[in-house]
Amino acid sequence: MSDLHKIVVVGGGAGGLELVTKLGNTLGKSKTAQITLVDKNRTHVWKPKLHEIASGSMDYTAHELNYSAQAHEHHFTFRIGEMHSLDRQNKQIHLFPYLDEDGQQVTPPQSLNYDTLVICVGSLSNDFGTPGVKEFGLRLENQNDAKNFHSKMINSCIRAHYQPSSISQSQLHVTIIGAGATGVELAAELHRTTREMVSYGLDRIDPQKDIRVTLVEAAPRILPALSERLSKATQELLSSFGVSVLTNSKVSEVSAAGVKLSDGRFISSELVVWAAGVKAADYLKNIDGLETNAINQLKVFDTLQTTLDENIFALGDCAACKWLGSKPGQGEYVPPRAQAAHQQANHMFNQIKLRLAHKPLKPYVYKDFGSLVSLGEFSTVGSMMGGLIGKNLMIQGYFAKIMYNSLYKMHELAIHGVFKVLLDTLARMLTQRTEPRVKLH
């Protein structure tokens, strides 16, 4: 086994998990290569679903995937731990020890050897050095963050219901900073789920008066990735829900009491969610001499190989990959989207097969299938096929919702196959009929 080509994939997000599953089903099953997945978590949830977990509209346990079980079923190895450094000369990565919730060590520090290393650790929120964000801002970077926000929101509602005094101005006020897809989707979901939540016996709360959501965006409009028409329509819909939308509003500080804007305004808030901007993990910055950009993304060639080491590849949000054939207005680099990670995982699978066969690698060309934003049960908006037909096709409503849901089904099919996806979908449909529409714990 030690003589086999060692492929180590760091990061079990959408791209990394799809890649190791395909590699395991082929090279691992045939014992052509040894495939190892490294992730700091034990389970996986598709990142675009985090706002649904946070709002309580989705039971994450029905969508959570266990890495160890996936590894067992698909012929690869899983190692839990967080990468912190790289030794390119000896072809090794080094992992922190894995600690439990009480800080007790579960696994010791580990070092793994590789012949081919693929780094796909995704992205983190970029607070741009804004004071108070680290201390008082909540994030939606992983399922633990989403579960933490959901728990705090439920506790806030219960606390407000049982307190003898009246509800204060900041109580039950959620301020979301950043009106990209994550911020807008969370605002829309919270409008529905908080109202359903208080209907389960929390009758001292008036959902129309007491529960407030404010969406803050520094840019002139929300959803800058979509057309101005869809951006305006979405803002009008959010406003009709009672969501307060503030554009051209830059945050200067976050505190325990709320959010201070650069123009001096203050938004009293019990919960603040930071959803503005992304960057790659700090430990990637010039890791063992590899080239990175200002937001810590690894610079890669169009083959997805890092610029200074042909044995190390990067894909997904942590890779700065040039967009070959991009048109004016689309940007120079491949955008950090789930569809890009999905495409790059498929391309990387073929690259590894070419690499093992000692054949030349091929360039990756991103195909832009547009952007979709879910507004919960109310609507879905987006642009489709933008990069393929040379112009954006604006869609919204039921058809857009079907297309949005199909993106998740594509991810599930890539990691589970048709039969299991059909069974899981049927099981969820049946379960939804017997459980509350909002997760209450």
NUVOTOR-980825 format. One record per residue (C-alpha): residue number from 1; x, y, z. Coordinates in steps of 0.5 Angstrom, whole numbers, plus 500, padded with zeros to 3 digits. Example, Ala and Ser with C-alpha at 12.3 -4.5 7.8 and 13.67 -1.06 7.14 Angstrom:
# NUVOTOR-980825
<zapa num="1" px="525" py="491" pz="516"/>
<zapa num="2" px="527" py="498" pz="514"/>
This chain:
# NUVOTOR-980825
<zapa num="1" px="500" py="500" pz="500"/>
<zapa num="2" px="506" py="505" pz="502"/>
<zapa num="3" px="508" py="504" pz="494"/>
<zapa num="4" px="502" py="507" pz="492"/>
<zapa num="5" px="501" py="514" pz="489"/>
<zapa num="6" px="499" py="518" pz="495"/>
<zapa num="7" px="494" py="523" pz="494"/>
<zapa num="8" px="492" py="528" pz="500"/>
<zapa num="9" px="486" py="532" pz="499"/>
<zapa num="10" px="485" py="538" pz="505"/>
<zapa num="11" px="478" py="540" pz="506"/>
<zapa num="12" px="472" py="537" pz="505"/>
<zapa num="13" px="467" py="542" pz="502"/>
<zapa num="14" px="463" py="541" pz="496"/>
<zapa num="15" px="469" py="541" pz="492"/>
<zapa num="16" px="474" py="537" pz="496"/>
<zapa num="17" px="468" py="531" pz="498"/>
<zapa num="18" px="466" py="531" pz="491"/>
<zapa num="19" px="473" py="530" pz="489"/>
<zapa num="20" px="475" py="524" pz="494"/>
<zapa num="21" px="469" py="521" pz="493"/>
<zapa num="22" px="470" py="520" pz="485"/>
<zapa num="23" px="478" py="518" pz="486"/>
<zapa num="24" px="476" py="513" pz="491"/>
<zapa num="25" px="470" py="510" pz="487"/>
<zapa num="26" px="476" py="509" pz="481"/>
<zapa num="27" px="483" py="509" pz="484"/>
<zapa num="28" px="482" py="507" pz="491"/>
<zapa num="29" px="477" py="502" pz="489"/>
<zapa num="30" px="482" py="499" pz="484"/>
<zapa num="31" px="488" py="500" pz="489"/>
<zapa num="32" px="491" py="505" pz="484"/>
<zapa num="33" px="493" py="510" pz="489"/>
<zapa num="34" px="492" py="512" pz="496"/>
<zapa num="35" px="487" py="517" pz="497"/>
<zapa num="36" px="486" py="521" pz="504"/>
<zapa num="37" px="481" py="527" pz="506"/>
<zapa num="38" px="483" py="531" pz="511"/>
<zapa num="39" px="478" py="536" pz="515"/>
<zapa num="40" px="478" py="539" pz="521"/>
<zapa num="41" px="470" py="537" pz="522"/>
<zapa num="42" px="467" py="530" pz="523"/>
<zapa num="43" px="461" py="532" pz="518"/>
<zapa num="44" px="460" py="536" pz="512"/>
<zapa num="45" px="454" py="540" pz="510"/>
<zapa num="46" px="453" py="544" pz="503"/>
<zapa num="47" px="455" py="551" pz="505"/>
<zapa num="48" px="450" py="554" pz="501"/>
<zapa num="49" px="445" py="551" pz="506"/>
<zapa num="50" px="448" py="554" pz="512"/>
<zapa num="51" px="443" py="560" pz="512"/>
<zapa num="52" px="437" py="555" pz="512"/>
<zapa num="53" px="440" py="551" pz="518"/>
<zapa num="54" px="441" py="558" pz="522"/>
<zapa num="55" px="434" py="560" pz="521"/>
<zapa num="56" px="431" py="554" pz="523"/>
<zapa num="57" px="428" py="552" pz="516"/>
<zapa num="58" px="432" py="546" pz="515"/>
<zapa num="59" px="434" py="540" pz="520"/>
<zapa num="60" px="441" py="539" pz="519"/>
<zapa num="61" px="441" py="532" pz="521"/>
<zapa num="62" px="438" py="530" pz="515"/>
<zapa num="63" px="443" py="533" pz="511"/>
<zapa num="64" px="449" py="532" pz="515"/>
<zapa num="65" px="454" py="527" pz="512"/>
<zapa num="66" px="459" py="523" pz="516"/>
<zapa num="67" px="466" py="523" pz="513"/>
<zapa num="68" px="468" py="517" pz="516"/>
<zapa num="69" px="462" py="513" pz="513"/>
<zapa num="70" px="463" py="516" pz="507"/>
<zapa num="71" px="471" py="514" pz="507"/>
<zapa num="72" px="469" py="507" pz="508"/>
<zapa num="73" px="463" py="507" pz="503"/>
<zapa num="74" px="468" py="510" pz="497"/>
<zapa num="75" px="475" py="507" pz="498"/>
<zapa num="76" px="478" py="513" pz="501"/>
<zapa num="77" px="481" py="515" pz="508"/>
<zapa num="78" px="479" py="520" pz="513"/>
<zapa num="79" px="484" py="524" pz="518"/>
<zapa num="80" px="481" py="529" pz="522"/>
<zapa num="81" px="485" py="535" pz="524"/>
<zapa num="82" px="486" py="542" pz="521"/>
<zapa num="83" px="492" py="543" pz="517"/>
<zapa num="84" px="497" py="549" pz="519"/>
<zapa num="85" px="504" py="548" pz="515"/>
<zapa num="86" px="507" py="545" pz="509"/>
<zapa num="87" px="514" py="542" pz="508"/>
<zapa num="88" px="514" py="542" pz="501"/>
<zapa num="89" px="521" py="539" pz="501"/>
<zapa num="90" px="519" py="533" pz="504"/>
<zapa num="91" px="512" py="533" pz="501"/>
<zapa num="92" px="509" py="533" pz="508"/>
<zapa num="93" px="503" py="537" pz="511"/>
<zapa num="94" px="502" py="538" pz="519"/>
<zapa num="95" px="496" py="538" pz="522"/>
<zapa num="96" px="494" py="541" pz="529"/>
<zapa num="97" px="491" py="536" pz="534"/>
<zapa num="98" px="484" py="535" pz="534"/>
<zapa num="99" px="481" py="537" pz="541"/>
<zapa num="100" px="473" py="536" pz="543"/>
<zapa num="101" px="468" py="541" pz="546"/>
<zapa num="102" px="472" py="541" pz="553"/>
<zapa num="103" px="479" py="542" pz="550"/>
<zapa num="104" px="481" py="535" pz="551"/>
<zapa num="105" px="486" py="532" pz="546"/>
<zapa num="106" px="482" py="527" pz="541"/>
<zapa num="107" px="488" py="526" pz="536"/>
<zapa num="108" px="495" py="528" pz="537"/>
<zapa num="109" px="499" py="532" pz="532"/>
<zapa num="110" px="499" py="529" pz="525"/>
<zapa num="111" px="504" py="529" pz="519"/>
<zapa num="112" px="502" py="526" pz="512"/>
<zapa num="113" px="506" py="524" pz="506"/>
<zapa num="114" px="503" py="526" pz="499"/>
<zapa num="115" px="505" py="525" pz="492"/>
<zapa num="116" px="500" py="530" pz="490"/>
<zapa num="117" px="497" py="535" pz="494"/>
<zapa num="118" px="490" py="538" pz="493"/>
<zapa num="119" px="488" py="544" pz="498"/>
<zapa num="120" px="481" py="546" pz="497"/>
<zapa num="121" px="479" py="549" pz="504"/>
<zapa num="122" px="474" py="554" pz="502"/>
<zapa num="123" px="474" py="561" pz="505"/>
<zapa num="124" px="472" py="565" pz="511"/>
<zapa num="125" px="469" py="571" pz="512"/>
<zapa num="126" px="473" py="577" pz="511"/>
<zapa num="127" px="472" py="583" pz="517"/>
<zapa num="128" px="477" py="588" pz="513"/>
<zapa num="129" px="480" py="589" pz="520"/>
<zapa num="130" px="473" py="592" pz="523"/>
<zapa num="131" px="473" py="593" pz="530"/>
<zapa num="132" px="469" py="589" pz="534"/>
<zapa num="133" px="467" py="584" pz="529"/>
<zapa num="134" px="471" py="578" pz="532"/>
<zapa num="135" px="469" py="579" pz="539"/>
<zapa num="136" px="461" py="581" pz="537"/>
<zapa num="137" px="460" py="578" pz="530"/>
<zapa num="138" px="457" py="572" pz="529"/>
<zapa num="139" px="459" py="568" pz="522"/>
<zapa num="140" px="456" py="563" pz="518"/>
<zapa num="141" px="462" py="559" pz="515"/>
<zapa num="142" px="461" py="552" pz="517"/>
<zapa num="143" px="455" py="548" pz="520"/>
<zapa num="144" px="457" py="550" pz="528"/>
<zapa num="145" px="457" py="557" pz="526"/>
<zapa num="146" px="450" py="556" pz="523"/>
<zapa num="147" px="447" py="552" pz="529"/>
<zapa num="148" px="450" py="557" pz="534"/>
<zapa num="149" px="446" py="562" pz="531"/>
<zapa num="150" px="440" py="558" pz="531"/>
<zapa num="151" px="441" py="557" pz="538"/>
<zapa num="152" px="442" py="564" pz="540"/>
<zapa num="153" px="436" py="566" pz="536"/>
<zapa num="154" px="431" py="561" pz="540"/>
<zapa num="155" px="434" py="563" pz="546"/>
<zapa num="156" px="433" py="570" pz="545"/>
<zapa num="157" px="425" py="569" pz="543"/>
<zapa num="158" px="424" py="565" pz="549"/>
<zapa num="159" px="428" py="570" pz="554"/>
<zapa num="160" px="424" py="575" pz="551"/>
<zapa num="161" px="417" py="571" pz="552"/>
<zapa num="162" px="419" py="570" pz="560"/>
<zapa num="163" px="422" py="576" pz="562"/>
<zapa num="164" px="417" py="581" pz="566"/>
<zapa num="165" px="419" py="587" pz="563"/>
<zapa num="166" px="417" py="590" pz="556"/>
<zapa num="167" px="422" py="588" pz="550"/>
<zapa num="168" px="427" py="593" pz="549"/>
<zapa num="169" px="429" py="596" pz="543"/>
<zapa num="170" px="435" py="592" pz="541"/>
<zapa num="171" px="432" py="585" pz="543"/>
<zapa num="172" px="430" py="581" pz="538"/>
<zapa num="173" px="433" py="585" pz="533"/>
<zapa num="174" px="438" py="582" pz="528"/>
<zapa num="175" px="443" py="586" pz="524"/>
<zapa num="176" px="446" py="582" pz="518"/>
<zapa num="177" px="452" py="586" pz="515"/>
<zapa num="178" px="453" py="584" pz="508"/>
<zapa num="179" px="447" py="584" pz="502"/>
<zapa num="180" px="450" py="578" pz="498"/>
<zapa num="181" px="447" py="572" pz="497"/>
<zapa num="182" px="448" py="569" pz="504"/>
<zapa num="183" px="446" py="576" pz="507"/>
<zapa num="184" px="440" py="576" pz="503"/>
<zapa num="185" px="438" py="569" pz="504"/>
<zapa num="186" px="438" py="569" pz="511"/>
<zapa num="187" px="434" py="575" pz="512"/>
<zapa num="188" px="429" py="572" pz="508"/>
<zapa num="189" px="429" py="566" pz="512"/>
<zapa num="190" px="429" py="569" pz="518"/>
<zapa num="191" px="422" py="573" pz="516"/>
<zapa num="192" px="418" py="567" pz="516"/>
<zapa num="193" px="422" py="562" pz="521"/>
<zapa num="194" px="422" py="567" pz="527"/>
<zapa num="195" px="414" py="568" pz="526"/>
<zapa num="196" px="413" py="561" pz="526"/>
<zapa num="197" px="417" py="560" pz="532"/>
<zapa num="198" px="414" py="565" pz="536"/>
<zapa num="199" px="407" py="561" pz="534"/>
<zapa num="200" px="409" py="555" pz="538"/>
<zapa num="201" px="407" py="558" pz="545"/>
<zapa num="202" px="411" py="565" pz="545"/>
<zapa num="203" px="405" py="569" pz="545"/>
<zapa num="204" px="408" py="575" pz="549"/>
<zapa num="205" px="412" py="577" pz="543"/>
<zapa num="206" px="409" py="581" pz="537"/>
<zapa num="207" px="412" py="578" pz="531"/>
<zapa num="208" px="410" py="584" pz="527"/>
<zapa num="209" px="413" py="589" pz="532"/>
<zapa num="210" px="418" py="586" pz="536"/>
<zapa num="211" px="422" py="582" pz="531"/>
<zapa num="212" px="426" py="586" pz="527"/>
<zapa num="213" px="431" py="584" pz="521"/>
<zapa num="214" px="436" py="590" pz="518"/>
<zapa num="215" px="440" py="588" pz="512"/>
<zapa num="216" px="447" py="593" pz="511"/>
<zapa num="217" px="450" py="594" pz="505"/>
<zapa num="218" px="456" py="598" pz="503"/>
<zapa num="219" px="455" py="598" pz="496"/>
<zapa num="220" px="450" py="602" pz="492"/>
<zapa num="221" px="445" py="596" pz="492"/>
<zapa num="222" px="444" py="589" pz="494"/>
<zapa num="223" px="446" py="583" pz="490"/>
<zapa num="224" px="451" py="586" pz="486"/>
<zapa num="225" px="452" py="579" pz="482"/>
<zapa num="226" px="445" py="580" pz="479"/>
<zapa num="227" px="442" py="585" pz="475"/>
<zapa num="228" px="440" py="592" pz="477"/>
<zapa num="229" px="433" py="590" pz="476"/>
<zapa num="230" px="433" py="583" pz="480"/>
<zapa num="231" px="437" py="587" pz="485"/>
<zapa num="232" px="431" py="592" pz="486"/>
<zapa num="233" px="426" py="587" pz="486"/>
<zapa num="234" px="429" py="583" pz="491"/>
<zapa num="235" px="430" py="589" pz="496"/>
<zapa num="236" px="422" py="591" pz="495"/>
<zapa num="237" px="420" py="584" pz="497"/>
<zapa num="238" px="425" py="584" pz="503"/>
<zapa num="239" px="422" py="591" pz="505"/>
<zapa num="240" px="415" py="588" pz="504"/>
<zapa num="241" px="417" py="583" pz="509"/>
<zapa num="242" px="419" py="588" pz="514"/>
<zapa num="243" px="426" py="587" pz="513"/>
<zapa num="244" px="430" py="594" pz="513"/>
<zapa num="245" px="435" py="595" pz="508"/>
<zapa num="246" px="441" py="600" pz="508"/>
<zapa num="247" px="445" py="601" pz="502"/>
<zapa num="248" px="451" py="605" pz="502"/>
<zapa num="249" px="452" py="604" pz="509"/>
<zapa num="250" px="459" py="602" pz="511"/>
<zapa num="251" px="460" py="599" pz="518"/>
<zapa num="252" px="465" py="602" pz="522"/>
<zapa num="253" px="465" py="598" pz="529"/>
<zapa num="254" px="461" py="592" pz="532"/>
<zapa num="255" px="459" py="592" pz="539"/>
<zapa num="256" px="455" py="588" pz="544"/>
<zapa num="257" px="450" py="593" pz="544"/>
<zapa num="258" px="450" py="593" pz="536"/>
<zapa num="259" px="453" py="596" pz="530"/>
<zapa num="260" px="456" py="603" pz="529"/>
<zapa num="261" px="456" py="606" pz="521"/>
<zapa num="262" px="461" py="610" pz="519"/>
<zapa num="263" px="456" py="616" pz="518"/>
<zapa num="264" px="455" py="616" pz="526"/>
<zapa num="265" px="448" py="612" pz="526"/>
<zapa num="266" px="448" py="606" pz="531"/>
<zapa num="267" px="443" py="600" pz="530"/>
<zapa num="268" px="441" py="597" pz="537"/>
<zapa num="269" px="442" py="589" pz="536"/>
<zapa num="270" px="442" py="583" pz="540"/>
<zapa num="271" px="445" py="579" pz="534"/>
<zapa num="272" px="450" py="581" pz="529"/>
<zapa num="273" px="451" py="577" pz="523"/>
<zapa num="274" px="458" py="578" pz="519"/>
<zapa num="275" px="457" py="576" pz="512"/>
<zapa num="276" px="461" py="581" pz="508"/>
<zapa num="277" px="467" py="579" pz="504"/>
<zapa num="278" px="471" py="573" pz="504"/>
<zapa num="279" px="478" py="571" pz="504"/>
<zapa num="280" px="482" py="564" pz="505"/>
<zapa num="281" px="485" py="562" pz="511"/>
<zapa num="282" px="490" py="566" pz="514"/>
<zapa num="283" px="495" py="560" pz="515"/>
<zapa num="284" px="495" py="559" pz="507"/>
<zapa num="285" px="499" py="566" pz="506"/>
<zapa num="286" px="505" py="565" pz="503"/>
<zapa num="287" px="505" py="558" pz="506"/>
<zapa num="288" px="512" py="555" pz="505"/>
<zapa num="289" px="514" py="560" pz="500"/>
<zapa num="290" px="507" py="559" pz="495"/>
<zapa num="291" px="505" py="565" pz="492"/>
<zapa num="292" px="498" py="568" pz="495"/>
<zapa num="293" px="494" py="574" pz="493"/>
<zapa num="294" px="492" py="579" pz="498"/>
<zapa num="295" px="486" py="575" pz="501"/>
<zapa num="296" px="491" py="569" pz="502"/>
<zapa num="297" px="488" py="565" pz="496"/>
<zapa num="298" px="494" py="560" pz="493"/>
<zapa num="299" px="496" py="563" pz="486"/>
<zapa num="300" px="495" py="557" pz="481"/>
<zapa num="301" px="496" py="556" pz="473"/>
<zapa num="302" px="490" py="554" pz="469"/>
<zapa num="303" px="492" py="547" pz="470"/>
<zapa num="304" px="490" py="548" pz="478"/>
<zapa num="305" px="497" py="547" pz="480"/>
<zapa num="306" px="500" py="552" pz="484"/>
<zapa num="307" px="505" py="557" pz="481"/>
<zapa num="308" px="511" py="555" pz="485"/>
<zapa num="309" px="510" py="547" pz="486"/>
<zapa num="310" px="507" py="542" pz="480"/>
<zapa num="311" px="505" py="537" pz="486"/>
<zapa num="312" px="501" py="542" pz="489"/>
<zapa num="313" px="494" py="544" pz="487"/>
<zapa num="314" px="488" py="548" pz="489"/>
<zapa num="315" px="481" py="549" pz="488"/>
<zapa num="316" px="475" py="552" pz="490"/>
<zapa num="317" px="475" py="559" pz="494"/>
<zapa num="318" px="482" py="558" pz="496"/>
<zapa num="319" px="485" py="558" pz="489"/>
<zapa num="320" px="486" py="565" pz="485"/>
<zapa num="321" px="485" py="562" pz="478"/>
<zapa num="322" px="484" py="566" pz="472"/>
<zapa num="323" px="478" py="566" pz="468"/>
<zapa num="324" px="480" py="564" pz="461"/>
<zapa num="325" px="475" py="567" pz="456"/>
<zapa num="326" px="472" py="571" pz="461"/>
<zapa num="327" px="468" py="577" pz="458"/>
<zapa num="328" px="468" py="585" pz="460"/>
<zapa num="329" px="464" py="585" pz="467"/>
<zapa num="330" px="465" py="578" pz="469"/>
<zapa num="331" px="472" py="579" pz="473"/>
<zapa num="332" px="479" py="576" pz="472"/>
<zapa num="333" px="479" py="571" pz="476"/>
<zapa num="334" px="474" py="565" pz="477"/>
<zapa num="335" px="468" py="567" pz="482"/>
<zapa num="336" px="468" py="564" pz="489"/>
<zapa num="337" px="461" py="560" pz="488"/>
<zapa num="338" px="459" py="553" pz="489"/>
<zapa num="339" px="458" py="551" pz="482"/>
<zapa num="340" px="466" py="553" pz="481"/>
<zapa num="341" px="468" py="548" pz="486"/>
<zapa num="342" px="464" py="543" pz="483"/>
<zapa num="343" px="467" py="544" pz="476"/>
<zapa num="344" px="474" py="544" pz="479"/>
<zapa num="345" px="473" py="538" pz="482"/>
<zapa num="346" px="471" py="534" pz="476"/>
<zapa num="347" px="477" py="537" pz="472"/>
<zapa num="348" px="482" py="536" pz="478"/>
<zapa num="349" px="479" py="528" pz="478"/>
<zapa num="350" px="481" py="528" pz="470"/>
<zapa num="351" px="488" py="532" pz="472"/>
<zapa num="352" px="490" py="527" pz="477"/>
<zapa num="353" px="488" py="521" pz="472"/>
<zapa num="354" px="493" py="525" pz="467"/>
<zapa num="355" px="498" py="526" pz="472"/>
<zapa num="356" px="498" py="518" pz="474"/>
<zapa num="357" px="499" py="517" pz="466"/>
<zapa num="358" px="505" py="522" pz="465"/>
<zapa num="359" px="501" py="525" pz="460"/>
<zapa num="360" px="500" py="533" pz="460"/>
<zapa num="361" px="495" py="537" pz="464"/>
<zapa num="362" px="489" py="541" pz="461"/>
<zapa num="363" px="487" py="548" pz="462"/>
<zapa num="364" px="481" py="549" pz="466"/>
<zapa num="365" px="476" py="553" pz="463"/>
<zapa num="366" px="470" py="556" pz="468"/>
<zapa num="367" px="463" py="555" pz="465"/>
<zapa num="368" px="458" py="561" pz="468"/>
<zapa num="369" px="451" py="558" pz="469"/>
<zapa num="370" px="449" py="564" pz="472"/>
<zapa num="371" px="447" py="566" pz="480"/>
<zapa num="372" px="441" py="564" pz="484"/>
<zapa num="373" px="439" py="567" pz="490"/>
<zapa num="374" px="433" py="563" pz="495"/>
<zapa num="375" px="428" py="568" pz="498"/>
<zapa num="376" px="425" py="562" pz="502"/>
<zapa num="377" px="418" py="560" pz="500"/>
<zapa num="378" px="417" py="567" pz="498"/>
<zapa num="379" px="421" py="567" pz="491"/>
<zapa num="380" px="428" py="565" pz="488"/>
<zapa num="381" px="431" py="570" pz="483"/>
<zapa num="382" px="437" py="569" pz="479"/>
<zapa num="383" px="441" py="570" pz="472"/>
<zapa num="384" px="442" py="563" pz="468"/>
<zapa num="385" px="447" py="561" pz="463"/>
<zapa num="386" px="450" py="568" pz="463"/>
<zapa num="387" px="457" py="566" pz="461"/>
<zapa num="388" px="454" py="561" pz="455"/>
<zapa num="389" px="450" py="565" pz="451"/>
<zapa num="390" px="453" py="572" pz="452"/>
<zapa num="391" px="448" py="575" pz="456"/>
<zapa num="392" px="444" py="574" pz="462"/>
<zapa num="393" px="437" py="571" pz="462"/>
<zapa num="394" px="433" py="573" pz="468"/>
<zapa num="395" px="429" py="568" pz="472"/>
<zapa num="396" px="425" py="568" pz="478"/>
<zapa num="397" px="419" py="565" pz="482"/>
<zapa num="398" px="418" py="557" pz="481"/>
<zapa num="399" px="422" py="556" pz="475"/>
<zapa num="400" px="428" py="559" pz="479"/>
<zapa num="401" px="427" py="555" pz="485"/>
<zapa num="402" px="427" py="549" pz="481"/>
<zapa num="403" px="434" py="551" pz="478"/>
<zapa num="404" px="436" py="553" pz="485"/>
<zapa num="405" px="434" py="546" pz="488"/>
<zapa num="406" px="437" py="542" pz="483"/>
<zapa num="407" px="444" py="545" pz="484"/>
<zapa num="408" px="444" py="541" pz="491"/>
<zapa num="409" px="441" py="535" pz="488"/>
<zapa num="410" px="448" py="535" pz="483"/>
<zapa num="411" px="452" py="536" pz="489"/>
<zapa num="412" px="448" py="530" pz="492"/>
<zapa num="413" px="449" py="526" pz="486"/>
<zapa num="414" px="456" py="527" pz="486"/>
<zapa num="415" px="457" py="524" pz="493"/>
<zapa num="416" px="452" py="519" pz="494"/>
<zapa num="417" px="449" py="516" pz="487"/>
<zapa num="418" px="442" py="516" pz="484"/>
<zapa num="419" px="439" py="511" pz="488"/>
<zapa num="420" px="441" py="514" pz="495"/>
<zapa num="421" px="439" py="521" pz="493"/>
<zapa num="422" px="432" py="518" pz="491"/>
<zapa num="423" px="431" py="514" pz="498"/>
<zapa num="424" px="434" py="520" pz="502"/>
<zapa num="425" px="429" py="525" pz="498"/>
<zapa num="426" px="423" py="521" pz="499"/>
<zapa num="427" px="425" py="520" pz="507"/>
<zapa num="428" px="426" py="527" pz="508"/>
<zapa num="429" px="419" py="529" pz="504"/>
<zapa num="430" px="415" py="524" pz="509"/>
<zapa num="431" px="419" py="526" pz="515"/>
<zapa num="432" px="417" py="534" pz="513"/>
<zapa num="433" px="410" py="532" pz="514"/>
<zapa num="434" px="410" py="529" pz="521"/>
<zapa num="435" px="415" py="535" pz="524"/>
<zapa num="436" px="414" py="542" pz="525"/>
<zapa num="437" px="416" py="547" pz="519"/>
<zapa num="438" px="421" py="550" pz="524"/>
<zapa num="439" px="427" py="547" pz="528"/>
<zapa num="440" px="425" py="549" pz="535"/>
<zapa num="441" px="432" py="546" pz="538"/>
